[in-house]
């Protein structure tokens, strides 16, 4: 119906324009013919020595044969009729006499009476002044105009019917791919996210829609797979210390034991509880970093101050871990060291990466460099460990993923994943470069607070 409405509007404009210009052209052409007739009659009357009134009547009767109801009248300066010719006897043009005076002042004057068109023309020379009024009925022109109106009316009606039929068939054919896409989407569920929409070989909008939906399904499938793997790994990690605690308690309760034996069991259980507590805390931080950033307390944070607090944080966790800070190319303006974020989460992210660098480095040393470039703050965290195999680099930010050559070292596999989530929350990104046998470098890029303000349109 929308398509038909558009066509209807176009047809109205086209048909209306054709009729209007045809009507205007007919009227202008008829006015020109009447004017020429009035001029000819006026000139003949001015040459009374050559043409007498009877001869002029004969000439008028033999000209303008295509016109019907012809009448021509001439008036002198006193508005007295000096000449008249008409197809019908005693047929005169009835018009207000002031038209004669207006014609003398303003020139040719067009008017109509009844079904006839008329024009008043003022002719004057040195010895003769006359106002000639010529009128006639344009039968042929009006018949052609009526025929044109019928043609346009039928064309308009036929065009509307064709537009409605074509619009229906076109819209029906246009929506077939959409129905197919909808039917294929109906068959896709959480249990069957592997299904995909057939995009075809075309490069039209339907193909673009199908590809976009397929990309969405790929992201959903990856998300559900990560979620499933996360739940599976989290359940396993949580059940391990719980099973150990339960088993040790059962064994201890089987019979009476010495106090020293209970103490050994309690110390072992205490270690398992501490491990379980650390894992639970890490999972809570992971859930917090994976949530809605709108729920976080956001404030201005100085990155250099956060980094200065890291060596003490790392040493508290492990006395053997060491951190070396290197500040390069620091800006003179303090504003270029500020980011919008949550200080606690940023410390957690940087601490997790630094702890990994210390843990997997032979000398347990992590080097942290701070570099400010344009509107970005770059933090480089380097170690001198074994390195990460190239084929595993793409997986290190997945929850509970452990690099194959480091699985003998204690850990949950959540540190890097948590750090990645936190950096993304702060509109930043992490890149990794690693070389086997030489070490690994993490590059964290964070936008400055001033850069984010410009993007948001803040003053």
C-alpha positions, 0 to 999 in steps of 0.5 A: 500500500505504501508503494501504491501510495507513492505511485499514486502521488507520482501519477497525480503529479504527472497527469496534473502537469500534463493537463495543466500545460496542455490547457495553458498551451491551447489557451495561449495558442488560441489567444495568438490566433485571435490577436492575429485576426484582430490585427489583420482586421484593424489593418484592413479597416485602416486602408479604407481606400483599398478595402471597403467594408464589404470586402473585409466582411468577405475576407473575415468570412473566409478566414479562421474556418477552424473557429466556431461562433466567430465575431469581430467588432471594431470601435473608434475613439468615441467607442462607436462601433464602426465594423462588425462581422459574425458567423451568425446574424445579429451576433454581437460580443457583450462586454463592459465598455471600459475594456475599450479604454483599458485596452487603449491604456494597457494594451491587449486585454483577454476576457471570456463570455459564455463559452467563447474566448475574446481579445481586445486589440488597440491599433493606431497610426497617424490617421486611424485609431481603432479598438478591435474585439475578436471572439470565437469558440475553440471547438477543436482545441477543447475537444482535444483537451477533453480527449486528453482528459479521458486518456489521462483518467484511464491512464491514471486508473490503469496505473493505480491498478498496476501499481497495487498489483505490482506492489503486492507481488513485489513486496511478497517476493521481497519478504520471502527471504525475510520469512526464510530467515525468521523460520531458520532463526526459530529452529535455533535454540540454546541447545542448538546454537550451531545452526546458521542462516543460509546467506546465499551468494548475493550482495543485497540487504538480505545477505547482509542481514543473514551474515549479521545474524550469523555473526551474532550467533557465533558470538552467542555460541562462543559466549555460551561455550565460555560460560559452560566451560567457566561453570565446569571449571569453577565447579571442579576447582571448588569441589577439589578443596571441599572434597579434600576437607571432607575426606580428611574430616571423615578419616579424622573422625574414624577413631580417636587420635592424638592431639598432634595428629588432629593438629596436622589434619587441621593445618591441612584443612586450613590450607584447603580453606585458604585456597577455597577462600582465594578462589571464591574471592577471585570468582567474585572479582571476576563476576564484578568485572564481567558485570555492568560498568554502570554499577561501578564507582568511577573516579579519576585515578592516577596511574603512576600512583597505582603503579607505585603501590604495586611493589608493596602489594606484590611483596605482601603476597610473596616475599621472593617476588620483586618489582622494578618500576621504570617511568619513561616519557612522563608528561609535564601535565598531571592530567595526562596521567589520569584515567576514569576508572575504579582504582581497586579494580585497576590495582587487581588487574595490574597485580594479577599480571605482575604476579604472573610475571613474577611467578613464571620468571626464573628470577621472580622479577617483573619490570613495569614501564610507564609511557605516556603517548598522546592520549594513551597511557601504556603500561609494559609488564615484562618477565624473563620466564619460559615464554608462551607458545604462539599457538596458546597466546589466543587462549590465555585470557580464557577463564581457567586456561593454563599454559601447558608448560606452566601447569606445575605451578599453582594457580587457578587460571583466572588472573589474566582473564580477570585482568582482561575483563577489567581493562575492557571495562576501562575502555582499554586493551591488552596485547601480548608479545612472547618469545620462547626461552626469553620471556613475555611482555604484556602491553596495557593501553588505557585512554586518558580521562581527557580523551574519554571526555572529548569522545563523550562530548564533555566540557 
